[in-house]
Amino acid sequence: MIFSHLHRVMSLMGVTALVSTLLAVLPWQNPVLAQTDEFTCTGKNIMEGLADNHLTLLQNEAAKISNGTGNLWRVDVPGIAPSYIFGTMHLADPRLRSMTGKATAAFEDASTLALEITEILEPEKMAAKAFTIVQLTSYLDGQSLDDKLDPIFVPKLQKRVEDVAGLPWSVARKMRPWALLGAVALPACEFARKRVGMPFLDMALGQNAKSANKSIVGLETLDSQLKAMSELPEESMLLALRQTIDLGPRLEDMFETMIVLYKREELGLLWALLRHFGPEGITDEPNDAGYADFQRIIIDKRNIGMADASEPLIAAGGAFIAVGALHLPGEKGLVQLLKDRGYTVTRP
């Protein structure tokens, strides 16, 4: 039974993308990889040619997920300008840097942009915090991944982190497994984009907001995101590392499918796919074993924090709140949390 691996990794997308961005600006980067122009991904859409029984399974499960359709949501308070919640994907794929007409209009009308964290707009400051970051992301007591992983697996992991992220194993072996996921849980093409500074949509929104003199605020901080990751059980993250390597080319297939479903605004279907997909393909039963701690720490707890931070912005009116799309759907998703707090939240 796969340990809900893809569900975890894709739900970690925001922080995984953050960590990969950090790795790209820190001083051990490989200058050859930093100049690469190999940005073309080769993944295939898993949904194409999916067996009818598996397609029906995923569609039925997606139908049960509340607020599972839509990347843009309008939040209304009587007498106050509406605000909007918008789901993004923290990837630099060019297809993800464009928004629908409604989302573009909502952003242009907004006086305030809220991002998960604002540090993504200042990579130099992120790099300057390298020492603080290392304290959270690395073993500082002499431990290493060489001691924690099967010796047969270590060469495979070493090859991937050196080839994809440009990290020498002497550095990577001292990183905590959740942090190293940022170097292995993204396709090589995506990491290459980050290495040359190609922006993902959240960054582009921030740059546009600066140019338009909009107020920019963060719902979280770099430190709080990294701290949340550091609280994840180490054993589950070690397993996630192994399973990421085992996925091989299927990892690119999953990312391609994720992009396609995001562009179709079918977040519930994406959520269902993540629960049922593994190295051998679609499973009849969801792969949720051992998921409780991850769900509580990385999704539910952070969603509550995002809702808390959003309320003053909604009260002021005119906010465009952009967060990772997988924070939106579900009974404990950001959209439902705001509905439960009495706001009128609808698809525009």
PEGIPE-V57035 format. One record per backbone hydrogen bond with DSSP energy under -1.0 kcal/mol. CO is the residue of the C=O (numbers start at 1). NH is the residue of the N-H. Records with the same first field share a line. If there is no record, write none. Layout:
CO = NH, NH
This chain:
2 = 4
4 = 8
5 = 9
6 = 10
7 = 11
8 = 12
10 = 13
12 = 16
13 = 17
14 = 18
15 = 19
16 = 20
17 = 21
18 = 22
19 = 23
20 = 24
21 = 25
22 = 26
26 = 29
30 = 34
33 = 36
37 = 39
45 = 48
47 = 50
51 = 55
52 = 56
53 = 57
54 = 58
55 = 59
56 = 60
57 = 61
58 = 62
59 = 63
61 = 64
62 = 65
65 = 68
66 = 330
68 = 268
71 = 87
73 = 85
74 = 346
75 = 83
76 = 344
77 = 80
83 = 75
84 = 321
85 = 73
86 = 323
88 = 325
89 = 91
93 = 96
94 = 97
100 = 104
101 = 105
102 = 106
103 = 107
104 = 108
105 = 109
111 = 215
112 = 320
113 = 217
114 = 322
115 = 219
116 = 220
118 = 121
119 = 122
122 = 126
123 = 127
124 = 128
127 = 130
129 = 133
130 = 134
131 = 135
133 = 137
134 = 138
137 = 176
144 = 147
145 = 149
150 = 153, 154
153 = 157
154 = 158
155 = 159
156 = 160
157 = 161
158 = 162
159 = 163
160 = 164
161 = 167
168 = 171, 172
169 = 173
171 = 174
172 = 175
173 = 145
174 = 139
176 = 180
177 = 181
179 = 182
180 = 183
181 = 185
187 = 191
188 = 192
189 = 193
190 = 194
191 = 195
192 = 196
193 = 198
194 = 197
200 = 204
201 = 205
202 = 206
203 = 207
204 = 208
205 = 209
206 = 210
207 = 211
208 = 212
209 = 214
210 = 213
215 = 113
217 = 115
221 = 225
222 = 226
223 = 227
224 = 228
225 = 229
226 = 230
229 = 232
233 = 237
234 = 238
235 = 239
236 = 240
237 = 241
238 = 242
239 = 243
240 = 244
241 = 245
242 = 246
243 = 247
247 = 250
248 = 251
249 = 253
250 = 254
251 = 255
252 = 256
253 = 257
254 = 258
255 = 259
256 = 260
257 = 261
258 = 262
259 = 263
260 = 264
261 = 266
262 = 265
265 = 70
266 = 270
267 = 271
268 = 272
269 = 273
270 = 274
271 = 275
272 = 276
273 = 277
275 = 287
276 = 283
278 = 281
281 = 278
286 = 288
288 = 291
291 = 295
292 = 296
293 = 297
294 = 298
295 = 300
296 = 301
299 = 303
300 = 304
301 = 305
302 = 306
303 = 307
304 = 308
305 = 309
306 = 310
307 = 311
310 = 314
311 = 315
312 = 316
313 = 317
318 = 111, 112
319 = 84
320 = 114
321 = 86
323 = 88
324 = 327
325 = 328
327 = 334
328 = 335
330 = 333
333 = 337
334 = 338
335 = 339
336 = 340
337 = 341
338 = 343
339 = 342
344 = 76
346 = 74
